[in-house]
Amino acid sequence: MGDMPTPRFQYQLQDTPQTVREARQEYLDGHPGLFPEDDMPAESRAMFHRHDLCHVIFGLDTVPRDEARADLWTMMGTDVGWGRYMAYLNLPEAKAAFKTVSPWQMAVISVFAVPDFFGVWACTRRMPRKLSWDDLDAHLDTPLADLRTTYGIRLLDQHAPTASRV
């Protein structure tokens, strides 16, 4: 197994000292093409905000494979539940995001998601408890390293990373 690629963002390091709030800002600054939450209805805004926090907490980017991983981590690492998360995926804004991916790309992503499912499942099985989907904002001022330690979150694709890698 070769070296893991260097993460693009500091929030993607297991032991980053950033708070969740700082990491979310880094995520938003690094992805200027995301849907502007201010233009969304309240329900959609809340769901996308929480989804973005899950990207940060679980150390994920916005490439299609990481979007699939974010969905898996969210459904298995928070208490949102499958049905409620499926309702999020059926919001008009979420459906619009899916339309940016071709059927061929979706098929390839789905193939790669199979081993990711098992990797995320294994990671979430080691968590002593799930994060509260409705209370993610309670962690905004918590350092990510502390939150990940408290909840037993180990990021995928990293071998004992340190903040010095960024």
C-alpha positions in Angstrom: 0.0 0.0 0.0 1.5 3.4 -1.1 1.4 6.7 0.7 -2.0 8.3 1.0 -2.5 11.5 -1.0 -2.0 14.7 0.9 -5.5 16.1 1.8 -6.5 19.4 0.1 -7.8 20.9 3.3 -6.7 21.0 7.0 -10.1 19.8 8.1 -9.3 16.5 6.3 -6.6 15.7 8.8 -7.6 13.4 11.6 -6.0 15.5 14.4 -6.6 19.1 13.0 -6.9 21.7 15.8 -9.5 23.6 13.9 -12.9 24.1 15.4 -15.9 22.8 13.5 -16.8 26.4 12.7 -13.3 27.2 11.3 -13.3 24.0 9.3 -16.7 24.7 7.9 -15.5 28.1 6.8 -12.4 26.5 5.1 -14.8 24.0 3.4 -17.0 26.8 2.1 -14.1 29.0 1.0 -12.6 26.0 -0.8 -15.9 25.2 -2.6 -17.3 28.5 -4.0 -19.6 26.7 -6.4 -21.8 25.2 -3.6 -25.4 26.1 -3.5 -25.9 29.4 -1.7 -27.8 28.6 1.4 -29.2 32.1 1.7 -31.3 31.5 -1.5 -32.9 28.3 -0.2 -36.1 27.6 1.7 -35.5 27.2 5.5 -35.9 23.4 5.4 -33.4 23.0 2.6 -31.0 25.5 4.1 -31.0 23.5 7.4 -30.4 20.2 5.6 -27.6 21.5 3.4 -26.0 23.2 6.4 -26.0 19.9 8.3 -24.8 18.0 5.2 -21.8 20.4 4.9 -21.0 19.9 8.6 -20.9 16.2 8.0 -18.4 16.7 5.1 -16.2 18.6 7.6 -16.6 16.3 10.6 -16.0 13.2 8.5 -13.1 14.9 6.5 -14.7 14.7 3.0 -14.3 16.8 -0.1 -17.0 17.4 -2.8 -15.7 15.0 -5.5 -18.5 12.6 -6.4 -17.0 9.7 -4.5 -16.7 11.8 -1.3 -20.3 12.9 -1.8 -21.4 9.3 -1.7 -19.2 8.8 1.4 -20.8 11.8 3.0 -24.2 10.2 2.5 -23.0 6.9 4.0 -21.3 8.6 7.0 -24.3 10.7 7.6 -26.8 7.8 7.5 -24.6 5.6 9.7 -22.7 8.1 11.9 -25.6 10.3 12.9 -29.0 9.7 14.2 -30.7 11.2 11.2 -32.1 7.8 10.1 -32.4 6.5 6.5 -35.9 7.8 5.9 -35.2 11.3 7.0 -32.0 11.5 5.0 -33.8 10.1 2.0 -36.2 13.1 2.4 -33.2 15.4 2.3 -32.0 13.7 -1.0 -35.5 14.4 -2.5 -35.3 18.1 -1.9 -35.4 20.1 -5.1 -31.9 21.5 -4.4 -30.4 18.0 -3.8 -32.1 16.6 -7.0 -30.5 19.6 -8.9 -27.1 18.5 -7.6 -27.7 15.0 -8.8 -28.5 16.2 -12.3 -24.9 17.5 -12.6 -23.7 13.8 -12.6 -24.3 11.7 -15.7 -25.8 8.2 -15.5 -22.4 6.7 -16.4 -20.7 8.7 -13.7 -23.4 7.6 -11.2 -22.8 3.9 -12.2 -19.0 4.3 -11.6 -19.5 6.1 -8.3 -21.9 3.3 -7.2 -19.3 0.6 -8.0 -16.7 2.5 -5.9 -19.3 3.1 -3.1 -19.5 -0.7 -2.4 -16.2 -1.0 -0.6 -16.7 2.5 0.8 -19.9 1.3 2.4 -18.0 -1.4 4.3 -15.2 1.0 5.3 -17.7 3.6 6.6 -19.7 0.8 8.3 -16.6 -0.4 10.1 -15.7 3.1 11.2 -19.1 3.9 12.5 -19.3 0.6 14.4 -16.3 1.8 16.4 -18.1 5.0 17.4 -19.4 4.8 21.0 -22.5 6.8 20.0 -23.8 8.6 16.9 -23.8 12.3 16.4 -27.1 14.1 16.8 -28.2 15.3 13.4 -30.4 18.0 14.9 -27.7 19.2 17.3 -24.6 19.4 15.0 -24.4 23.2 15.6 -23.7 22.5 19.3 -20.2 21.4 18.2 -19.3 24.5 16.1 -16.8 25.7 18.7 -15.3 22.3 19.4 -11.9 21.4 17.9 -12.4 18.7 15.3 -9.7 16.6 16.8 -11.6 16.6 20.1 -14.9 15.8 18.5 -13.4 13.0 16.5 -11.8 11.5 19.6 -15.0 11.8 21.7 -17.1 10.1 19.0 -14.4 7.6 17.9 -14.4 9.0 14.4 -11.4 7.7 12.3 -11.3 9.3 8.8 -11.1 7.0 5.8 -7.9 6.8 3.8 -5.6 8.1 6.4 -2.8 6.4 8.3 -2.1 8.2 11.6 -2.2 11.6 10.0 -0.8 14.7 11.6 -1.6 18.4 11.1 1.9 18.8 9.7 0.8 17.2 6.4 -0.9 20.4 5.3 
